[in-house]
Amino acid sequence: MKRASRKYPEKGSPSAIRDEVMRDQKADKGLSGQVPAGYVRLNANVRKDLHIRIKIEAVRQSKTIGQLIEEWIERYIPKL
């Protein structure tokens, strides 16, 4: 019986670049699933197509989705 080999993304492909960016971001931030001091966890239900768009934009800008959301809030919602 032949074993299926795990297929890795081709170097330089969008998925390989995305994986590399996400690894770098996690390493830079020391992300462990814990909420950093001074932050709260935000959960939202969004359409799948919108989720894909924001993920792609985050990778394109080498940022996390959370960073994009913070920027948009700062830009579009007046401070109290």
C-alpha positions in Angstrom: 0.0 0.0 0.0 1.5 3.3 -1.1 1.5 6.1 1.4 0.3 9.5 0.4 3.0 12.0 0.8 2.3 15.4 2.4 2.2 18.1 -0.2 3.9 21.3 0.7 3.2 24.6 -1.1 5.7 25.5 -3.8 8.3 28.0 -2.6 7.2 31.5 -3.5 3.6 30.5 -4.1 0.9 32.6 -2.4 0.2 29.9 0.2 3.9 29.5 1.0 4.2 33.2 1.4 1.1 33.3 3.7 2.5 30.5 5.8 5.8 32.2 6.2 4.2 35.5 7.1 2.0 33.9 9.7 5.0 32.0 11.3 7.0 35.3 11.4 4.1 37.2 13.0 3.6 34.5 15.6 7.3 34.4 16.4 7.5 38.2 16.6 4.5 38.4 19.0 5.2 35.3 21.0 1.6 34.3 20.4 0.5 31.4 22.6 -3.3 31.7 22.4 -3.3 34.0 25.4 -4.8 37.5 25.3 -2.0 40.0 25.9 -2.4 42.4 28.8 -4.5 45.5 27.9 -6.4 43.6 25.2 -9.7 41.8 24.9 -10.6 39.0 22.6 -13.1 40.0 19.9 -15.3 37.3 18.2 -17.5 38.1 15.2 -19.5 36.1 12.7 -18.8 37.2 9.1 -19.6 35.8 5.7 -16.9 33.3 4.5 -16.2 35.5 1.4 -15.5 38.5 3.7 -13.3 36.4 5.9 -11.2 35.3 3.0 -10.8 38.9 1.8 -9.6 40.1 5.1 -7.2 37.2 5.4 -5.7 37.9 2.0 -5.4 41.6 2.8 -3.7 40.9 6.1 -1.1 38.7 4.3 -0.7 41.3 1.6 0.2 43.9 4.2 2.2 41.4 6.4 -0.2 42.1 9.3 -2.6 40.2 11.4 -6.4 40.5 11.0 -6.4 42.0 14.5 -4.0 44.7 13.4 -6.2 45.6 10.4 -9.3 45.8 12.5 -7.5 48.1 15.0 -6.4 50.4 12.2 -9.9 50.5 10.7 -11.5 51.3 14.1 -8.9 54.1 14.7 -9.6 55.5 11.2 -13.4 55.2 11.0 -14.8 55.3 14.5 -14.6 58.6 16.5 -12.9 58.4 19.8 -15.2 58.8 22.8 
